[in-house]
Amino acid sequence: MTFIMSNSFKPFVRGASPPTSLPPRALEALSGTGLASVVERARWLGELDPVLRQSLPATLAGQCKLANVDDKNLVFLVSAPVWKAKLRLHADTLLGAAAAAGLKARTLVVKVATPEPAIPAGTGTPRPLSEAVRDSLRATAQSVSDPGLRDQLLRLAESPRDKTDGA
């Protein structure tokens, strides 16, 4: 992903409430690292995003996200090439909304960024260990010299069995 930065960006949008500040402790922790301004800019972009997307059709607005703004460009990310083509058809609308918000951007840049794959949540209760796995854990426990590891392996081998396990 490419971010275009400029030293002369507008920190706030006219007509929009300024970004809420980070808690003082968090800003203190970030002050020595130089990240406080990055976090504030990310918040500002996060607040500007729905302001600009509200000018788009709902189906299209749900498929794009504001990535960056500078004096020349308004950068949006979309999830697929088809949305890139559709968003480009609405370039004048988006740039008009940006101008109404007090931004100087004159060009729409659209980039395709595939979404991160979702990590599936747990599917319920864990399956019980088979007797073969339990035997393997016991054998491994007997072969290690570390008493702490041995105890953990034996405890795992003796964990509660499922009623259908036959034990």
ROVO-397144 format. One record per residue: residue number from 1; x, y negated, z of N, C-alpha, C in turn. Coordinates in steps of 0.1 Angstrom, whole numbers. Layout:
% ROVO-397144
(NUM, (X, Y, Z), (X, Y, Z), (X, Y, Z))
...
END
This chain:
% ROVO-397144
(1, (9, 12, 0), (0, 0, 0), (9, -12, 0))
(2, (6, -22, -8), (14, -34, -8), (6, -46, -2))
(3, (13, -53, 7), (7, -65, 13), (15, -77, 8))
(4, (8, -87, 4), (14, -99, -1), (12, -110, 10))
(5, (24, -114, 14), (24, -124, 25), (28, -138, 20))
(6, (23, -148, 26), (27, -161, 23), (28, -169, 36))
(7, (37, -178, 37), (39, -186, 49), (28, -196, 51))
(8, (20, -199, 41), (10, -209, 43), (-4, -203, 41))
(9, (-7, -193, 49), (-21, -188, 49), (-29, -195, 59))
(10, (-42, -196, 56), (-51, -202, 65), (-55, -193, 76))
(11, (-52, -196, 88), (-54, -186, 99), (-69, -184, 102))
(12, (-78, -193, 99), (-92, -191, 102), (-100, -196, 90))
(13, (-112, -190, 89), (-121, -194, 78), (-131, -204, 83))
(14, (-134, -214, 76), (-144, -224, 80), (-157, -218, 81))
(15, (-164, -221, 91), (-178, -215, 92), (-178, -202, 100))
(16, (-167, -196, 101), (-166, -183, 109), (-160, -186, 122))
(17, (-163, -178, 132), (-158, -180, 145), (-143, -175, 145))
(18, (-134, -182, 152), (-120, -178, 152), (-119, -164, 158))
(19, (-109, -157, 154), (-107, -143, 160), (-105, -144, 175))
(20, (-111, -134, 182), (-110, -134, 196), (-96, -130, 199))
(21, (-91, -136, 210), (-77, -134, 213), (-75, -120, 220))
(22, (-63, -115, 219), (-60, -103, 226), (-60, -105, 240))
(23, (-61, -95, 249), (-60, -98, 263), (-46, -103, 266))
(24, (-44, -112, 276), (-31, -118, 279), (-20, -108, 281))
(25, (-23, -97, 287), (-12, -87, 290), (-7, -81, 276))
(26, (-17, -78, 267), (-13, -73, 254), (-4, -83, 247))
(27, (-8, -95, 247), (0, -105, 240), (13, -107, 246))
(28, (14, -107, 259), (27, -107, 266), (36, -96, 262))
(29, (30, -84, 261), (38, -72, 257), (43, -74, 242))
(30, (35, -80, 234), (38, -81, 220), (47, -94, 217))
(31, (48, -103, 226), (55, -116, 223), (69, -114, 220))
(32, (76, -105, 227), (90, -103, 225), (93, -95, 212))
(33, (83, -88, 207), (85, -80, 195), (82, -88, 182))
(34, (75, -99, 183), (71, -106, 171), (59, -100, 165))
(35, (52, -91, 171), (40, -85, 166), (27, -92, 168))
(36, (27, -102, 178), (15, -108, 181), (8, -115, 169))
(37, (17, -122, 161), (11, -128, 149), (6, -118, 139))
(38, (12, -106, 138), (7, -96, 129), (-6, -91, 134))
(39, (-8, -89, 147), (-21, -84, 152), (-31, -95, 150))
(40, (-28, -107, 152), (-38, -118, 150), (-42, -119, 136))
(41, (-33, -117, 127), (-36, -117, 112), (-45, -106, 108))
(42, (-42, -94, 114), (-50, -82, 111), (-64, -84, 116))
(43, (-66, -90, 128), (-79, -93, 133), (-86, -103, 124))
(44, (-79, -113, 120), (-85, -123, 111), (-90, -117, 98))
(45, (-82, -108, 92), (-86, -101, 80), (-98, -92, 83))
(46, (-98, -86, 94), (-109, -77, 98), (-122, -85, 99))
(47, (-121, -97, 104), (-133, -105, 105), (-138, -112, 92))
(48, (-128, -114, 83), (-131, -120, 70), (-137, -109, 60))
(49, (-133, -97, 62), (-137, -86, 53), (-153, -86, 52))
(50, (-160, -85, 63), (-175, -84, 61), (-181, -97, 55))
(51, (-174, -108, 58), (-179, -121, 52), (-179, -121, 37))
(52, (-168, -115, 32), (-166, -115, 17), (-175, -103, 11))
(53, (-175, -92, 18), (-182, -80, 12), (-197, -82, 12))
(54, (-202, -91, 20), (-217, -93, 20), (-222, -99, 7))
(55, (-213, -104, -1), (-217, -110, -14), (-218, -99, -25))
(56, (-214, -86, -21), (-214, -75, -31), (-227, -67, -29))
(57, (-231, -59, -39), (-241, -49, -37), (-237, -39, -26))
(58, (-247, -34, -19), (-244, -26, -7), (-236, -13, -10))
(59, (-239, -7, -22), (-232, 5, -25), (-217, 2, -28))
(60, (-215, -9, -34), (-201, -13, -37), (-194, -18, -25))
(61, (-201, -25, -16), (-195, -30, -4), (-190, -19, 5))
(62, (-197, -8, 5), (-193, 3, 13), (-181, 11, 8))
(63, (-176, 8, -4), (-165, 15, -10), (-152, 7, -11))
(64, (-153, -5, -5), (-141, -14, -6), (-138, -20, 7))
(65, (-125, -25, 8), (-121, -31, 21), (-111, -42, 17))
(66, (-112, -53, 24), (-102, -64, 22), (-89, -60, 28))
(67, (-78, -61, 20), (-65, -57, 24), (-56, -69, 28))
(68, (-57, -80, 20), (-49, -91, 22), (-54, -103, 14))
(69, (-49, -115, 19), (-53, -128, 12), (-40, -136, 13))
(70, (-38, -143, 2), (-28, -154, 2), (-32, -165, -6))
(71, (-24, -175, -10), (-28, -186, -17), (-33, -183, -31))
(72, (-28, -172, -37), (-31, -168, -51), (-41, -156, -52))
(73, (-39, -147, -43), (-46, -134, -45), (-56, -130, -33))
(74, (-66, -123, -37), (-75, -117, -28), (-74, -102, -31))
(75, (-68, -94, -22), (-65, -80, -24), (-75, -71, -17))
(76, (-81, -63, -25), (-91, -53, -20), (-86, -39, -23))
(77, (-89, -30, -14), (-87, -16, -16), (-100, -9, -18))
(78, (-100, 1, -28), (-112, 9, -31), (-108, 24, -30))
(79, (-117, 32, -29), (-115, 47, -26), (-113, 55, -39))
(80, (-117, 49, -51), (-116, 57, -63), (-115, 47, -75))
(81, (-110, 52, -86), (-109, 43, -98), (-122, 37, -103))
(82, (-133, 45, -102), (-146, 40, -106), (-150, 28, -98))
(83, (-147, 27, -85), (-150, 16, -77), (-141, 4, -81))
(84, (-129, 7, -85), (-120, -4, -89), (-127, -11, -101))
(85, (-131, -4, -111), (-138, -9, -123), (-150, -17, -119))
(86, (-158, -12, -110), (-171, -19, -106), (-168, -31, -98))
(87, (-157, -31, -90), (-154, -43, -82), (-149, -54, -91))
(88, (-141, -50, -101), (-136, -61, -110), (-147, -68, -117))
(89, (-159, -61, -119), (-170, -68, -125), (-176, -79, -116))
(90, (-173, -78, -103), (-178, -87, -94), (-167, -97, -89))
(91, (-157, -98, -97), (-146, -107, -93), (-150, -121, -91))
(92, (-158, -127, -100), (-163, -141, -98), (-171, -143, -85))
(93, (-179, -133, -82), (-187, -134, -70), (-178, -134, -58))
(94, (-168, -125, -57), (-159, -124, -46), (-151, -136, -45))
(95, (-145, -141, -56), (-137, -153, -55), (-145, -165, -51))
(96, (-158, -166, -55), (-167, -176, -51), (-169, -176, -36))
(97, (-171, -164, -31), (-173, -162, -16), (-161, -166, -9))
(98, (-149, -163, -14), (-136, -167, -8), (-135, -182, -8))
(99, (-138, -188, -19), (-137, -203, -20), (-147, -209, -10))
(100, (-159, -204, -9), (-168, -209, 1), (-163, -207, 15))
(101, (-155, -197, 18), (-149, -195, 31), (-137, -204, 33))
(102, (-133, -212, 23), (-121, -220, 25), (-108, -214, 20))
(103, (-109, -204, 13), (-96, -197, 8), (-93, -202, -6))
(104, (-80, -203, -8), (-75, -208, -21), (-73, -197, -32))
(105, (-75, -184, -28), (-73, -173, -38), (-80, -175, -51))
(106, (-73, -173, -62), (-79, -174, -75), (-79, -162, -83))
(107, (-73, -151, -78), (-72, -139, -85), (-76, -127, -76))
(108, (-84, -118, -82), (-87, -106, -75), (-78, -95, -79))
(109, (-72, -89, -69), (-63, -77, -71), (-70, -65, -64))
(110, (-72, -55, -72), (-79, -43, -67), (-70, -31, -68))
(111, (-68, -24, -57), (-59, -12, -56), (-67, 0, -51))
(112, (-64, 11, -57), (-70, 24, -53), (-62, 30, -42))
(113, (-68, 32, -31), (-61, 39, -20), (-70, 50, -15))
(114, (-66, 62, -18), (-75, 73, -14), (-76, 74, 2))
(115, (-87, 76, 7), (-89, 77, 22), (-81, 88, 28))
(116, (-77, 86, 40), (-71, 96, 48), (-80, 108, 50))
(117, (-75, 120, 48), (-84, 132, 50), (-89, 132, 65))
(118, (-101, 136, 67), (-106, 137, 80), (-101, 150, 87))
(119, (-97, 148, 99), (-93, 160, 106), (-105, 166, 113))
(120, (-108, 178, 110), (-120, 184, 116), (-120, 185, 131))
(121, (-131, 182, 137), (-132, 183, 152), (-133, 198, 155))
(122, (-130, 201, 168), (-132, 214, 173), (-145, 220, 169))
(123, (-145, 233, 166), (-158, 239, 162), (-165, 246, 173))
(124, (-163, 242, 185), (-169, 248, 196), (-160, 254, 206))
(125, (-164, 265, 212), (-156, 272, 222), (-144, 280, 215))
(126, (-133, 280, 221), (-121, 287, 215), (-124, 302, 216))
(127, (-118, 309, 206), (-120, 324, 205), (-111, 330, 216))
(128, (-115, 341, 222), (-107, 347, 232), (-95, 354, 225))
(129, (-84, 356, 233), (-72, 363, 228), (-75, 378, 226))
(130, (-70, 384, 216), (-72, 398, 214), (-62, 406, 223))
(131, (-65, 419, 225), (-56, 426, 234), (-42, 427, 229))
(132, (-40, 428, 215), (-27, 428, 209), (-19, 415, 212))
(133, (-26, 404, 212), (-19, 391, 215), (-16, 391, 230))
(134, (-25, 396, 238), (-21, 396, 253), (-9, 405, 255))
(135, (-8, 417, 249), (3, 426, 250), (16, 419, 246))
(136, (15, 411, 235), (27, 404, 229), (31, 393, 239))
(137, (22, 386, 245), (25, 376, 255), (32, 382, 267))
(138, (27, 394, 272), (33, 400, 283), (47, 405, 280))
(139, (49, 411, 268), (62, 415, 264), (72, 403, 263))
(140, (67, 392, 258), (76, 380, 257), (79, 375, 270))
(141, (70, 375, 279), (72, 370, 293), (83, 379, 300))
(142, (83, 392, 297), (93, 400, 304), (107, 398, 298))
(143, (108, 392, 285), (120, 391, 279), (127, 377, 281))
(144, (120, 367, 287), (126, 354, 289), (132, 353, 303))
(145, (142, 345, 304), (149, 343, 317), (143, 332, 325))
(146, (136, 322, 319), (131, 311, 326), (118, 315, 334))
(147, (119, 314, 347), (107, 319, 355), (95, 310, 353))
(148, (96, 297, 350), (84, 289, 347), (78, 293, 334))
(149, (85, 296, 324), (80, 300, 311), (73, 314, 313))
(150, (80, 322, 320), (75, 336, 322), (61, 335, 329))
(151, (60, 327, 340), (47, 325, 347), (36, 320, 337))
(152, (39, 310, 329), (30, 304, 320), (25, 315, 310))
(153, (34, 323, 304), (30, 333, 295), (21, 344, 301))
(154, (25, 348, 313), (16, 358, 320), (3, 352, 324))
(155, (2, 339, 327), (-11, 333, 330), (-19, 332, 318))
(156, (-13, 329, 306), (-20, 329, 294), (-25, 343, 290))
(157, (-17, 353, 292), (-21, 366, 289), (-33, 371, 297))
(158, (-34, 366, 309), (-45, 370, 318), (-57, 361, 318))
(159, (-57, 351, 308), (-68, 342, 307), (-81, 350, 306))
(160, (-92, 344, 309), (-105, 351, 309), (-108, 357, 295))
(161, (-113, 369, 295), (-117, 375, 283), (-132, 373, 279))
(162, (-134, 374, 267), (-148, 373, 262), (-156, 386, 266))
(163, (-168, 385, 268), (-176, 397, 272), (-176, 408, 261))
(164, (-175, 403, 248), (-175, 413, 237), (-161, 419, 234))
(165, (-151, 415, 243), (-138, 419, 240), (-135, 434, 244))
(166, (-144, 439, 251), (-143, 453, 255), (-135, 456, 267))
(167, (-130, 445, 274), (-122, 447, 286), (-130, 444, 298))
END
